[in-house]
Amino acid sequence: MSLIEDINSLIKPLDLKAMEGARVRQNRLTKPPGSLGRLEELSINVAGIKGEVFPHMDNKAILTFAGDHHVVFEEGIASAPMEVTAMQVDNFVRGGGAVNVLAKHAGARVVVIDMGVATPYKSKTGVKNKFVASGAKNISKGPAMSRDEAIKSVIGGIETVLEEIDNGLDIVGIGEMGIGNTTPSSAIFSLYTGLDPIEITGPGAGIDSAVLDKKVNIVKRALEVNNPNKDDMFDVLSKIGGFEIGGMVGAIICCAAKKIPVVIDGFISTAAGVLATSYNPLISDYLFLSHKSAETGYKHVFDFFKTTPILDLGLRLGEGTGAALGISIIDAAVKSLKDISTFEEAGIVL
């Protein structure tokens, strides 16, 4: 726990002086004030996170955390075989995933982290090993993991960011891979919103209405059986979370501590954002929601954050795909702040 507490203690409020400097510059650029809309707001927020008016965005990474969930297989609601998680890990390492293509477009590297993949994958290199256990346990019957395992998963995420900082890290996209991980995420959202699971739980990667009804009941049962304490993030993570969710939580906490903007992907990574923000509310200022996920319950979670999604494209894939697109937009926002001439620089007198 000491590493988590030490990293968490480094998180500070945004730099208001840098934000004001960015705001002043935006209003002096060769355009009507506010005419770049949301891009101006994004650039000012990045300046506040970085503590500088002209932040660097040269080194970008998508961190894709992988882990399995036994609940969906034991309860018969899985959309695909468990082995698909491992197969996708191999696919990401080869560069063949959707996240790889969109990350390349954004100029970001993809880092794949094994937090708890339950079946073997072929890749011997290219996967960062932060393995905790072979998939989270069946949350409809008891806790997903022990409290110590929850702590270990968060530490794994922190370590991942600390290691990647050595490779250069100016902005991070948070993504995941894990068959069945919309089920624990639905439980997390239901807990923190206070809404009935039927309002939160969606079809995930694709299940029919009969299986969806079963999924809703499993989420309800998970909350009843485990009775997680929403004021104790580690209690929630250990009871109704997952190893890849814990890894994302740790990465988010560490990025905030190191003044690195965090671009959240979709439904599952937003659940990690909710957990991280419950642990330290200051973290909310460091998060960008990349897109409005098409998952059923996503529209109910905005109250936890001080921002709204950047894009609305009907995405529901995960992996970090939406985060890659979000990074592209944020990069454009920062470049507009830095590279558009001011009226003074252009010699334009109004």
C-alpha atoms as one frame of an Amber mdcrd trajectory, in Angstrom:
protein
   0.000   0.000   0.000   2.866   2.397   0.691   3.600   2.845  -3.033  -0.056
   3.633  -3.726  -0.225   6.107  -0.846   3.070   7.739  -1.821   1.975   8.181
  -5.436  -1.468   9.412  -4.413   0.077  12.067  -2.142   1.716  13.666  -5.201
  -1.608  14.532  -6.849  -2.249  18.273  -6.797  -4.958  20.597  -8.156  -4.514
  21.882 -11.688  -2.119  24.783 -12.279  -4.472  27.769 -12.540  -1.688  30.126
 -13.630  -0.847  27.924 -16.616  -4.530  27.630 -17.476  -4.950  31.406 -17.424
  -1.865  31.802 -19.612  -3.327  29.338 -22.111  -6.693  31.094 -21.998  -5.100
  34.489 -22.652  -3.145  33.091 -25.598  -6.253  31.435 -27.044  -7.981  34.809
 -27.042  -5.056  36.409 -28.902  -4.851  33.847 -31.702  -5.806  34.829 -35.238
  -9.420  33.729 -34.921 -12.525  34.925 -33.108 -12.357  33.957 -29.398 -14.121
  30.648 -28.816 -14.357  29.823 -32.509 -12.423  26.557 -32.071 -15.031  25.450
 -29.574 -14.151  22.440 -27.448 -10.563  22.417 -28.752  -9.853  25.590 -26.798
 -11.183  24.082 -23.571  -9.144  20.906 -24.096  -5.909  22.837 -24.654  -6.477
  24.924 -21.529  -7.129  21.784 -19.464  -3.938  20.137 -20.728  -1.996  23.291
 -19.812  -3.396  23.057 -16.283  -2.428  19.399 -15.987   1.072  19.913 -17.342
   1.649  23.205 -15.539   2.819  24.947 -18.700   1.199  27.049 -21.409   3.002
  25.164 -24.190   2.769  21.488 -23.182   4.634  18.784 -25.084   2.631  15.975
 -26.683   5.428  14.106 -28.435   5.218  10.775 -26.585   1.826   9.097 -26.601
   0.859   5.641 -25.368  -2.232   3.469 -25.178  -2.052   1.144 -22.167  -4.247
  -1.894 -22.793  -4.774  -3.965 -19.642  -5.959  -7.557 -20.107  -7.739  -9.893
 -17.709 -10.516 -12.486 -17.623 -13.747 -12.880 -15.628 -14.993 -16.297 -14.578
 -18.494 -15.031 -13.762 -19.609 -14.857 -17.397 -18.450 -18.396 -18.165 -19.735
 -20.040 -15.001 -23.094 -18.278 -15.358 -23.446 -18.815 -19.110 -23.549 -15.205
 -20.301 -20.232 -14.959 -22.160 -20.312 -13.420 -25.634 -17.199 -15.357 -26.710
 -14.894 -18.117 -25.402 -12.447 -17.185 -22.652  -9.544 -17.999 -24.980 -10.407
 -14.929 -27.067  -8.774 -12.668 -24.474  -5.443 -14.460 -24.945  -5.901 -14.516
 -28.721  -6.453 -10.786 -28.746  -3.353 -10.247 -26.621  -1.378 -12.001 -29.367
  -3.188  -9.945 -31.992  -2.270  -6.692 -30.244   1.366  -7.745 -29.973   1.399
  -8.470 -33.720  -0.088  -5.050 -34.382  -3.297  -6.433 -35.873  -5.891  -5.094
 -33.463  -8.239  -2.171 -33.986  -6.410  -0.388 -31.177  -3.101  -0.802 -33.027
  -4.451   0.789 -36.194  -6.046   3.758 -34.446  -3.079   4.223 -32.111  -0.748
   4.333 -35.106  -2.963   6.994 -36.652  -2.670   8.997 -33.413   1.096   8.519
 -33.263   0.829   6.439 -30.092   2.516   3.193 -29.089   0.406   0.349 -27.701
   1.525  -1.284 -24.467  -0.194  -4.582 -23.606  -0.300  -5.573 -19.940  -1.287
  -9.024 -18.641  -3.084  -8.468 -15.343  -4.978 -11.756 -15.204  -5.375 -13.547
 -18.527  -6.696 -17.009 -17.691  -5.564 -18.966 -20.768  -2.125 -19.112 -22.429
  -1.151 -16.737 -25.205   1.652 -17.407 -27.683   3.596 -14.159 -27.397   6.849
 -14.563 -25.487   7.745 -10.891 -25.772   5.764  -7.709 -26.181   3.499  -8.256
 -23.173   4.182  -6.505 -19.883   3.755  -9.021 -17.052   1.800  -7.656 -14.078
  -0.125 -10.904 -13.629  -2.094 -11.251 -10.394  -4.218 -14.398 -10.902  -5.957
 -16.393 -13.649  -9.050 -14.271 -14.009 -11.351 -12.651 -11.473 -13.608 -15.072
  -9.593 -17.373 -15.373  -9.995 -18.713 -12.147  -8.445 -22.250 -13.533  -8.273
 -21.061 -16.021  -5.654 -18.450 -14.008  -3.750 -15.570 -11.551  -4.102 -13.719
 -11.197  -7.396 -10.402 -11.329  -5.552  -8.816 -10.804  -2.162  -8.075  -7.302
  -0.903  -4.353  -8.029  -1.241  -4.885  -9.003  -4.882  -6.813  -5.789  -5.479
  -3.911  -3.810  -4.049  -1.465  -5.798  -6.184  -3.454  -5.031  -9.335  -3.413
  -1.295  -8.602   0.320  -1.433  -7.941   0.746  -3.198 -11.295  -0.890  -0.257
 -13.031   1.268   2.245 -11.163   4.419   0.305 -12.036   3.395   0.200 -15.686
   3.195   3.993 -15.887   6.452   4.482 -13.980   8.197   2.117 -16.401   6.685
   3.779 -19.460   7.733   7.239 -18.277  11.303   6.109 -18.973  10.268   5.661
 -22.633   8.703   9.124 -22.746   5.098   9.722 -21.750   3.249  12.973 -22.406
  -0.305  11.635 -22.650  -1.863   8.234 -21.916  -4.905   6.437 -23.288  -6.410
   3.805 -21.003  -7.932   0.673 -22.554  -8.644  -2.966 -21.757  -9.261  -6.442
 -23.084 -11.247  -9.067 -21.234 -14.221 -11.181 -22.231 -17.032 -10.448 -19.773
 -15.702  -7.272 -18.211 -18.853  -5.249 -18.842 -20.478  -7.350 -16.094 -18.289
  -6.135 -13.192 -18.270  -2.653 -14.725 -22.071  -2.604 -14.671 -21.970  -3.575
 -11.000 -19.509  -0.755 -10.267 -21.654   1.822 -12.077 -24.813   0.594 -10.364
 -23.134   0.898  -6.964 -21.872   4.447  -7.479 -24.934   5.824  -9.289 -27.453
   4.125  -7.032 -29.389   3.045 -10.116 -30.938  -0.373 -10.568 -28.713  -2.699
 -12.639 -31.440  -2.905 -15.293 -30.759   0.779 -16.096 -27.001   0.257 -16.299
 -26.430  -3.183 -17.784 -26.147  -3.571 -21.557 -25.375  -6.293 -24.107 -21.597
  -5.837 -24.003 -19.963  -7.433 -27.031 -23.314  -8.829 -28.159 -25.818 -11.029
 -26.296 -29.529 -11.538 -26.935 -32.354 -10.218 -24.747 -32.769 -13.456 -22.786
 -29.083 -13.544 -21.868 -29.194  -9.818 -21.083 -31.977 -10.427 -18.552 -29.794
 -13.083 -16.957 -26.838 -10.678 -16.936 -28.902  -8.031 -15.127 -29.832 -10.552
 -12.433 -26.188 -11.603 -12.071 -25.168  -7.976 -11.522 -27.924  -7.615  -8.912
 -26.798 -10.789  -7.188 -23.150  -9.668  -7.195 -24.096  -6.481  -5.363 -26.298
  -8.333  -2.871 -23.820 -11.124  -2.150 -20.777  -8.884  -1.786 -22.311  -5.699
  -0.331 -19.334  -3.530  -1.397 -18.573  -0.336   0.522 -18.427   2.460  -2.059
 -16.432   4.612   0.378 -13.606   2.058   0.241 -12.263   1.756  -3.296 -10.244
  -1.370  -2.523 -13.310  -3.053  -1.048 -15.259  -2.348  -4.235 -12.430  -3.488
  -6.504 -11.865  -6.699  -4.553 -15.552  -7.615  -4.419 -16.952  -6.659  -7.838
 -13.938  -5.610  -9.925 -11.329  -7.267 -12.085  -7.569  -7.387 -12.375  -7.470
  -5.295 -15.544  -9.804  -2.783 -13.897  -7.397  -2.543 -10.960  -4.496  -2.068
 -13.354  -6.315   0.805 -15.035  -7.069   2.371 -11.642  -3.373   2.287 -10.746
  -2.361   3.751 -14.088  -4.858   6.595 -13.695  -3.655   7.403 -10.176  -0.018
   7.410 -11.281  -0.665   9.567 -14.347  -2.411  12.171 -12.207   0.525  12.152
  -9.800   2.979  12.637 -12.669   0.920  15.382 -14.392   0.104  13.223 -17.402
  -3.297  13.694 -19.079  -5.372  10.507 -19.068  -7.718   9.741 -21.955 -10.345
   7.237 -20.868 -11.680   4.811 -23.473 -15.143   3.320 -22.992 -17.462   1.615
 -20.525 -14.933  -0.505 -18.645 -12.124   2.034 -18.442 -14.676   4.620 -17.300
 -15.551   2.265 -14.436 -11.864   2.359 -13.513 -12.058   6.151 -13.707 -14.990
   6.134 -11.284 -13.000   4.000  -8.834  -9.891   6.180  -9.112 -11.934   9.353
  -8.648 -13.644   7.868  -5.599 -10.172   7.242  -4.147  -8.995  10.809  -4.827
 -11.500  13.349  -6.223  -8.655  15.508  -7.594  -8.082  12.816 -10.227 -11.238
  13.876 -12.057  -9.438  16.982 -13.370  -6.821  14.808 -15.079  -9.312  12.708
 -17.047 -10.661  13.165 -20.554 -13.594  11.015 -21.654 -12.710  10.132 -25.229
 -16.159   9.161 -26.450 -19.729   8.462 -25.468 -19.862   4.684 -25.301 -22.871
   2.999 -26.888 -23.197   0.779 -23.801 -26.581   1.169 -22.102 -25.481   2.612
 -18.779 -22.797   4.981 -19.978 -25.055   8.031 -20.107 -25.542   7.830 -16.338
 -21.906   8.261 -15.286 -21.094  11.831 -16.327 -21.856  13.239 -12.867 -18.640
  11.671 -11.589 -16.503  13.777 -13.886 -16.036  17.448 -14.658 -16.118  16.876
 -18.386 -18.222  15.345 -21.139 -17.120  12.926 -23.873 -15.147  14.395 -26.756
 -16.670  12.185 -29.456 -19.980  10.414 -30.059 -19.394   7.757 -32.707 -21.379
   4.809 -31.383 -18.196   2.981 -30.333 -18.407  -0.029 -28.009 -15.249  -2.006
 -28.732 -12.864  -1.078 -25.937  -9.164  -1.982 -26.239  -8.273   1.726 -26.165
  -9.731   2.463 -29.601 -11.763   5.464 -28.501  -8.860   6.699 -26.391  -6.634
   6.712 -29.481  -9.141   8.875 -31.333  -9.454  11.127 -28.296  -5.684  11.570
 -28.169  -5.748  12.700 -31.805  -8.266  15.415 -30.961  -6.402  16.545 -27.842
  -3.136  16.637 -29.787  -4.822  18.880 -32.358  -6.112  21.111 -29.565  -2.649
  21.545 -28.050  -1.071  22.180 -31.453  -3.653  24.852 -32.203  -2.749  26.621
 -28.960   0.972  26.443 -29.677   1.182  26.904 -33.441  -1.558  29.303 -34.505
  -0.102  32.807 -34.658  -1.338  35.547 -32.376  -2.510  38.780 -33.973   0.720
  40.383 -32.754   2.880  37.633 -34.276   1.012  37.872 -37.579   1.201  41.661
 -37.655  -2.572  41.941 -37.892  -4.098  45.083 -36.413  -7.843  45.058 -35.815
